[in-house]
Amino acid sequence: MKKPFTRVIILIILSALLIALPVEIIGLFRNQQAFEIEAEDKTEYAIRSAGTDLDMVFNSMSNLINMLHSTVQVTFSGKDYIHNYDTFLQLKNQTGDIIKHSLKKTEHISGIYVTFSPDLHSGMEEVWYAYKDGTVNYIDARSLAPSWLIKGNPRVDYYYDAIKNGEYWGALDYESSLNEYMATHTKSVYDYDGNLIGIVGSDMLMTEIDDILKSMKIYSDSQIVLFDGNMNYCASSEDIEDPMKHYSSLSSQIQKSFPENSPIWYKASDGKKHIAAYTTLNNGWILATTQTSATVMTSANETRRTLMITMLMTILIIIIMTIILIKRYYDPVIESAQQNEILLINQSRQAKLGEMIGNIAHQCKQPLNNINIDISNMKDDYYSDELTSDRFNEYQAKIRENVSIMSGTITDFADFLKPDRRKERFFLKDSVDKALSIMNENLVINQVNIINDVADDISITNYRNEFIQCIFNILENARDSVISSKITPGIIKISSEIKNTAETTHISLNIFNSGKNIPKEDGEKIFLPYYSTKEKEGGTGIGLYMVKQIIENHFNGRISFVNNKNGVTFTISIKERKE
């Protein structure tokens, strides 16, 4: 009673653990998904909030430009500034006073200007005030610029793009007079009669934008990055030596997902997994945040680590309990199955014993007859005084030769019955020759021609006698098939193939017989145990089944057959790993 109860308890515990394991795995995945969704929501909310803050800064630039646009338009409309240079200068100075006064009252803005159309008067007219050394100063761009508003020069895109599109947003515009990079917003302005006055614009230092981005960081290792509408790098919260290269992965991922604005998981240039989110600003620029998933998923990783430890402990307990069950309850079953296989192999050998003894008797009969004749002749020579020393040695050599033939036959038979104890290296052709020698006399009597084309140099390492038994069983079936087909003379052809790869050697042994084809219904069952098409002749149905078991389980190979036009071919395929 005690053993069954213990077994039931162990099985109940093992079943509970097996049920718990998939639950833990599902929990692990769901936990990961939940934290990822939470991280995405948090990152997305943070970047939208940061985008709102940055929009306020850029909106101040836009509002200032809109106000200045209206002021310039009103100031110049209805005045003859186009033909009267004095009127133009008066209006220009008036505009300068407004710009200077406006700049003193703005935050973040580093410069405001009006660039007049190059078609007006001298062609190099501009009013520009900027912060320099902490004070508002007039900047005379005419004395600094080597050229003035030449089309095709990318440095004057701020002017011609504004004329063409109505307004312009640009970043990383280098201003040599201030030795600074700027973010620039410009807008074209016309008087009420439709005459082009020029553009109004404002600048913001990129260092100012960098400081704003640094104040928006979400995590310690997060990076806030600003791109323009064409995904060109503008600014970031980090001082990066080559920002275009550093943020190339992020830029590429945003362009792939645009305009969905959904969080992105990607592998950054540092080789780490990152999560990123982005938002489109009012001016069409892209503000993005990126940080390592390890930071975002810190809580998730700790929870996952706990679940992983629990899962591994569960697996370890399952393995230990399974080993205990196998050792205690199933090892005897496995050992019994192995013993049964050994008995089945021996049974297969014993089933052939009677026929093999008959073969030996046939093969020994002729040598014995020769020995008997030589002894009679030697006796006659002795009594007739004709037994010379040379004649005696001649008889002795013949008798020894015949004894050797019988000895070889018996040795082959004994080797075949001897159980294999260890694997050894042997040649394929030698195994075929051994199998043929055991049944040679029977083949001769039944007029079966043997064509042995097995290569001399193909060798394998395994159980030699088991392989001979496999060949013997297939040859015996081939012989029976040839005899039953009543084709005289019957043919059995044995050939070999070898193919080498870098790691393995593929060896095939083909045994063809000129007997009848195997019907489909028999072919599906021919390798099953105790299935025989020769029950009336005493077939046991063990032979081909044992061949299949030995080749598949001991030689890591397979056996198959195919019906040919003139017979049937059985093929043993073995794959050996090169050392």
TORFI-687258 format. One record per residue (C-alpha): residue number from 1; x, z negated, y. Coordinates in steps of 0.2 Angstrom, whole numbers, plus 5000, padded with zeros to 4 digits. Layout:
BEGIN
    k     u     w     v
  NUM     X     Z     Y
...
% end
This chain:
BEGIN
    k     u     w     v
    1  5000  5000  5000
    2  5014  4996  5012
    3  5022  5013  5012
    4  5006  5023  5016
    5  5002  5011  5029
    6  5020  5012  5037
    7  5018  5031  5036
    8  5001  5032  5045
    9  5008  5020  5059
   10  5023  5031  5062
   11  5012  5047  5061
   12  5000  5039  5074
   13  5014  5035  5086
   14  5022  5052  5084
   15  5006  5060  5087
   16  5003  5050  5103
   17  5020  5054  5109
   18  5018  5073  5105
   19  5001  5072  5116
   20  5010  5062  5130
   21  5024  5075  5131
   22  5014  5090  5137
   23  5004  5078  5148
   24  5021  5073  5156
   25  5026  5091  5158
   26  5010  5096  5166
   27  5012  5081  5177
   28  5029  5086  5182
   29  5024  5104  5187
   30  5009  5098  5196
   31  5019  5085  5205
   32  5031  5098  5210
   33  5017  5110  5217
   34  5009  5096  5226
   35  5025  5091  5235
   36  5029  5109  5239
   37  5012  5112  5247
   38  5014  5096  5257
   39  5031  5102  5263
   40  5024  5119  5267
   41  5010  5111  5277
   42  5022  5099  5286
   43  5035  5113  5290
   44  5021  5125  5296
   45  5013  5111  5307
   46  5030  5107  5315
   47  5035  5125  5319
   48  5018  5128  5327
   49  5020  5112  5337
   50  5037  5118  5343
   51  5031  5135  5346
   52  5017  5128  5358
   53  5031  5118  5367
   54  5042  5133  5369
   55  5027  5144  5374
   56  5025  5132  5389
   57  5042  5135  5395
   58  5041  5154  5393
   59  5023  5153  5401
   60  5031  5145  5416
   61  5043  5160  5418
   62  5028  5172  5415
   63  5017  5162  5428
   64  5031  5162  5441
   65  5034  5181  5439
   66  5015  5184  5440
   67  5015  5174  5456
   68  5030  5183  5463
   69  5023  5200  5458
   70  5007  5197  5468
   71  5017  5190  5483
   72  5029  5205  5483
   73  5014  5217  5481
   74  5005  5209  5496
   75  5020  5208  5506
   76  5025  5227  5505
   77  5008  5235  5504
   78  5002  5242  5521
   79  5019  5242  5528
   80  5030  5258  5531
   81  5045  5251  5521
   82  5049  5267  5513
   83  5054  5277  5529
   84  5058  5262  5541
   85  5074  5253  5535
   86  5072  5239  5548
   87  5054  5236  5541
   88  5061  5236  5523
   89  5075  5223  5528
   90  5062  5212  5537
   91  5051  5212  5521
   92  5066  5210  5510
   93  5072  5194  5519
   94  5055  5187  5519
   95  5054  5190  5500
   96  5071  5181  5499
   97  5065  5166  5508
   98  5050  5165  5496
   99  5061  5167  5481
  100  5073  5153  5487
  101  5059  5141  5490
  102  5051  5145  5473
  103  5067  5142  5463
  104  5070  5125  5471
  105  5053  5119  5464
  106  5055  5126  5446
  107  5061  5118  5430
  108  5072  5127  5417
  109  5073  5143  5428
  110  5090  5147  5433
  111  5087  5162  5443
  112  5074  5173  5452
  113  5076  5191  5459
  114  5068  5207  5465
  115  5077  5223  5461
  116  5071  5237  5472
  117  5069  5255  5466
  118  5085  5264  5468
  119  5075  5278  5477
  120  5073  5266  5492
  121  5086  5267  5506
  122  5104  5263  5500
  123  5099  5263  5482
  124  5107  5246  5479
  125  5094  5234  5486
  126  5091  5217  5478
  127  5086  5199  5482
  128  5093  5187  5469
  129  5094  5168  5470
  130  5102  5158  5456
  131  5108  5140  5452
  132  5127  5139  5453
  133  5136  5123  5453
  134  5120  5114  5454
  135  5114  5122  5470
  136  5103  5137  5474
  137  5114  5151  5480
  138  5112  5169  5485
  139  5120  5181  5473
  140  5126  5198  5480
  141  5125  5209  5464
  142  5130  5224  5474
  143  5148  5217  5476
  144  5149  5213  5457
  145  5141  5228  5448
  146  5152  5242  5444
  147  5137  5253  5443
  148  5119  5252  5448
  149  5104  5255  5437
  150  5112  5270  5428
  151  5099  5275  5415
  152  5106  5274  5397
  153  5116  5258  5401
  154  5109  5245  5389
  155  5113  5232  5402
  156  5099  5238  5414
  157  5086  5238  5400
  158  5078  5224  5410
  159  5074  5236  5424
  160  5069  5253  5415
  161  5060  5244  5401
  162  5049  5235  5414
  163  5046  5251  5423
  164  5041  5260  5407
  165  5031  5246  5398
  166  5025  5236  5413
  167  5036  5221  5408
  168  5051  5216  5398
  169  5057  5201  5389
  170  5076  5200  5384
  171  5088  5188  5377
  172  5107  5187  5377
  173  5109  5197  5393
  174  5126  5193  5399
  175  5128  5190  5418
  176  5146  5191  5423
  177  5143  5184  5440
  178  5137  5168  5432
  179  5148  5169  5416
  180  5132  5165  5406
  181  5120  5172  5394
  182  5102  5173  5400
  183  5084  5175  5394
  184  5076  5187  5406
  185  5058  5191  5410
  186  5054  5206  5422
  187  5039  5215  5428
  188  5037  5231  5437
  189  5028  5230  5454
  190  5019  5244  5465
  191  5011  5243  5482
  192  4993  5246  5484
  193  4996  5265  5487
  194  5005  5266  5470
  195  5022  5267  5476
  196  5036  5259  5465
  197  5043  5244  5474
  198  5054  5239  5460
  199  5054  5224  5448
  200  5052  5205  5449
  201  5062  5195  5437
  202  5067  5177  5432
  203  5082  5171  5421
  204  5084  5156  5410
  205  5101  5150  5404
  206  5103  5152  5385
  207  5111  5135  5384
  208  5095  5128  5392
  209  5085  5136  5378
  210  5098  5129  5365
  211  5095  5112  5372
  212  5076  5114  5370
  213  5078  5120  5352
  214  5089  5105  5348
  215  5076  5093  5354
  216  5063  5101  5342
  217  5073  5097  5326
  218  5062  5091  5311
  219  5075  5085  5299
  220  5093  5080  5301
  221  5098  5097  5293
  222  5084  5107  5300
  223  5088  5122  5311
  224  5077  5130  5324
  225  5080  5148  5327
  226  5073  5160  5340
  227  5072  5179  5337
  228  5066  5192  5349
  229  5052  5204  5344
  230  5064  5215  5335
  231  5071  5200  5325
  232  5087  5200  5335
  233  5095  5183  5336
  234  5092  5174  5353
  235  5096  5156  5351
  236  5097  5141  5339
  237  5098  5122  5338
  238  5115  5124  5329
  239  5132  5130  5336
  240  5135  5144  5323
  241  5151  5155  5324
  242  5142  5171  5318
  243  5123  5167  5320
  244  5118  5185  5316
  245  5126  5184  5298
  246  5121  5166  5296
  247  5103  5169  5299
  248  5102  5186  5291
  249  5093  5180  5275
  250  5080  5171  5286
  251  5078  5186  5297
  252  5076  5197  5281
  253  5063  5185  5273
  254  5053  5184  5289
  255  5052  5203  5291
  256  5046  5204  5273
  257  5032  5191  5275
  258  5027  5196  5293
  259  5014  5195  5300
  260  5007  5182  5287
  261  5016  5167  5296
  262  5016  5158  5279
  263  5030  5146  5274
  264  5044  5155  5264
  265  5056  5148  5250
  266  5072  5158  5249
  267  5091  5156  5245
  268  5101  5155  5261
  269  5119  5162  5265
  270  5125  5144  5260
  271  5119  5147  5242
  272  5106  5133  5244
  273  5087  5134  5242
  274  5078  5133  5259
  275  5061  5132  5266
  276  5056  5141  5282
  277  5041  5143  5293
  278  5039  5153  5308
  279  5027  5157  5322
  280  5024  5171  5335
  281  5026  5166  5353
  282  5015  5173  5367
  283  5029  5184  5373
  284  5031  5192  5355
  285  5046  5182  5350
  286  5048  5173  5334
  287  5052  5155  5333
  288  5057  5149  5315
  289  5063  5133  5307
  290  5073  5132  5291
  291  5080  5117  5281
  292  5086  5114  5263
  293  5073  5111  5251
  294  5083  5096  5245
  295  5079  5087  5261
  296  5061  5092  5262
  297  5058  5088  5244
  298  5068  5071  5243
  299  5052  5061  5238
  300  5047  5075  5226
  301  5065  5075  5218
  302  5064  5056  5216
  303  5047  5057  5207
  304  5053  5072  5197
  305  5069  5063  5192
  306  5058  5048  5186
  307  5046  5060  5176
  308  5061  5069  5169
  309  5069  5053  5163
  310  5052  5048  5155
  311  5050  5065  5147
  312  5068  5065  5140
  313  5065  5047  5133
  314  5049  5053  5125
  315  5058  5068  5117
  316  5072  5057  5111
  317  5060  5045  5103
  318  5051  5060  5095
  319  5067  5067  5088
  320  5073  5050  5081
  321  5056  5047  5073
  322  5056  5065  5066
  323  5073  5062  5059
  324  5067  5046  5051
  325  5052  5054  5044
  326  5062  5068  5037
  327  5076  5057  5030
  328  5063  5045  5022
  329  5049  5057  5016
  330  5054  5075  5017
  331  5072  5075  5012
  332  5066  5073  4993
  333  5054  5087  4995
  334  5068  5099  5003
  335  5080  5093  4989
  336  5066  5097  4976
  337  5063  5114  4983
  338  5082  5118  4983
  339  5082  5112  4965
  340  5067  5123  4961
  341  5076  5138  4969
  342  5092  5135  4958
  343  5081  5134  4943
  344  5072  5150  4948
  345  5089  5159  4949
  346  5094  5152  4932
  347  5077  5157  4925
  348  5080  5175  4932
  349  5097  5175  4923
  350  5090  5168  4907
  351  5076  5181  4907
  352  5090  5194  4906
  353  5100  5185  4894
  354  5092  5193  4878
  355  5094  5211  4885
  356  5112  5207  4890
  357  5117  5200  4873
  358  5110  5217  4866
  359  5121  5226  4878
  360  5136  5216  4873
  361  5132  5219  4855
  362  5131  5238  4858
  363  5147  5238  4868
  364  5157  5228  4855
  365  5151  5238  4840
  366  5162  5253  4843
  367  5178  5243  4846
  368  5174  5233  4830
  369  5172  5249  4820
  370  5188  5256  4827
  371  5197  5240  4822
  372  5190  5240  4805
  373  5195  5258  4802
  374  5213  5254  4809
  375  5214  5240  4797
  376  5209  5251  4782
  377  5221  5264  4787
  378  5235  5252  4789
  379  5231  5245  4771
  380  5231  5262  4763
  381  5248  5266  4772
  382  5255  5249  4765
  383  5250  5252  4747
  384  5257  5270  4748
  385  5273  5264  4756
  386  5270  5275  4771
  387  5268  5260  4783
  388  5283  5262  4793
  389  5288  5251  4808
  390  5282  5264  4821
  391  5265  5266  4812
  392  5263  5247  4811
  393  5266  5246  4830
  394  5254  5260  4833
  395  5240  5252  4823
  396  5244  5235  4832
  397  5242  5243  4849
  398  5226  5251  4845
  399  5219  5235  4838
  400  5225  5226  4854
  401  5217  5239  4865
  402  5200  5237  4856
  403  5201  5218  4857
  404  5205  5219  4875
  405  5189  5230  4878
  406  5178  5217  4869
  407  5187  5203  4879
  408  5183  5211  4895
  409  5165  5213  4891
  410  5163  5195  4886
  411  5172  5189  4902
  412  5161  5200  4913
  413  5146  5192  4904
  414  5153  5174  4906
  415  5157  5177  4924
  416  5139  5183  4928
  417  5132  5167  4920
  418  5144  5156  4929
  419  5136  5147  4944
  420  5144  5150  4961
  421  5152  5135  4968
  422  5160  5142  4984
  423  5160  5157  4995
  424  5174  5169  4992
  425  5180  5186  4999
  426  5175  5200  4987
  427  5174  5219  4987
  428  5157  5228  4986
  429  5163  5241  4974
  430  5170  5227  4962
  431  5153  5219  4961
  432  5144  5236  4958
  433  5157  5239  4944
  434  5154  5222  4936
  435  5135  5225  4936
  436  5137  5242  4929
  437  5149  5236  4915
  438  5136  5223  4909
  439  5123  5237  4907
  440  5134  5252  4903
  441  5129  5254  4885
  442  5111  5254  4889
  443  5113  5267  4902
  444  5122  5278  4890
  445  5109  5276  4877
  446  5095  5281  4889
  447  5105  5295  4896
  448  5105  5289  4914
  449  5119  5296  4924
  450  5128  5285  4937
  451  5135  5291  4953
  452  5145  5277  4961
  453  5150  5282  4979
  454  5153  5264  4985
  455  5169  5264  4996
  456  5184  5254  4989
  457  5188  5245  5005
  458  5171  5236  5010
  459  5172  5218  5007
  460  5161  5203  5012
  461  5163  5184  5011
  462  5149  5175  5001
  463  5143  5170  4984
  464  5150  5184  4972
  465  5140  5181  4957
  466  5123  5180  4966
  467  5127  5196  4974
  468  5131  5204  4957
  469  5114  5197  4950
  470  5105  5206  4965
  471  5114  5222  4961
  472  5110  5220  4942
  473  5092  5217  4945
  474  5090  5232  4956
  475  5099  5243  4944
  476  5089  5237  4930
  477  5073  5241  4939
  478  5080  5258  4944
  479  5085  5261  4925
  480  5067  5257  4920
  481  5060  5268  4933
  482  5071  5283  4928
  483  5066  5280  4909
  484  5048  5279  4913
  485  5048  5295  4923
  486  5054  5304  4907
  487  5067  5314  4918
  488  5082  5319  4908
  489  5095  5316  4913
  490  5090  5302  4925
  491  5101  5299  4940
  492  5106  5282  4949
  493  5116  5285  4964
  494  5125  5270  4973
  495  5132  5272  4990
  496  5138  5262  5005
  497  5138  5262  5024
  498  5147  5251  5036
  499  5145  5250  5055
  500  5156  5240  5067
  501  5152  5232  5083
  502  5162  5221  5095
  503  5155  5205  5086
  504  5148  5210  5070
  505  5150  5221  5054
  506  5134  5229  5047
  507  5135  5234  5029
  508  5122  5243  5019
  509  5122  5246  5000
  510  5110  5260  4994
  511  5104  5262  4976
  512  5094  5278  4973
  513  5085  5282  4957
  514  5076  5298  4952
  515  5061  5289  4945
  516  5043  5290  4952
  517  5038  5284  4969
  518  5032  5267  4971
  519  5013  5267  4976
  520  5008  5259  4992
  521  4998  5245  4984
  522  5013  5240  4973
  523  5025  5242  4988
  524  5016  5229  4998
  525  5018  5216  4984
  526  5034  5221  4975
  527  5044  5207  4982
  528  5031  5194  4979
  529  5035  5181  4965
  530  5028  5184  4948
  531  5021  5201  4953
  532  5026  5214  4940
  533  5021  5232  4936
  534  5029  5230  4919
  535  5019  5215  4912
  536  5016  5225  4895
  537  5034  5227  4893
  538  5038  5209  4896
  539  5041  5210  4915
  540  5042  5192  4923
  541  5040  5197  4942
  542  5055  5186  4946
  543  5069  5199  4948
  544  5065  5207  4965
  545  5058  5191  4972
  546  5075  5182  4968
  547  5084  5197  4976
  548  5074  5195  4992
  549  5077  5176  4992
  550  5096  5177  4989
  551  5099  5191  5002
  552  5089  5184  5015
  553  5093  5165  5013
  554  5111  5166  5007
  555  5117  5182  5014
  556  5108  5182  5031
  557  5102  5200  5026
  558  5087  5210  5021
  559  5081  5221  5007
  560  5070  5236  5009
  561  5065  5252  5000
  562  5059  5269  5004
  563  5051  5283  4994
  564  5061  5299  4994
  565  5056  5316  4989
  566  5065  5315  4973
  567  5064  5296  4969
  568  5066  5279  4977
  569  5080  5271  4987
  570  5083  5252  4988
  571  5094  5246  5002
  572  5103  5229  5004
  573  5108  5226  5023
  574  5120  5213  5027
  575  5127  5208  5044
  576  5143  5198  5045
  577  5150  5190  5061
  578  5168  5195  5065
  579  5181  5181  5065
% end
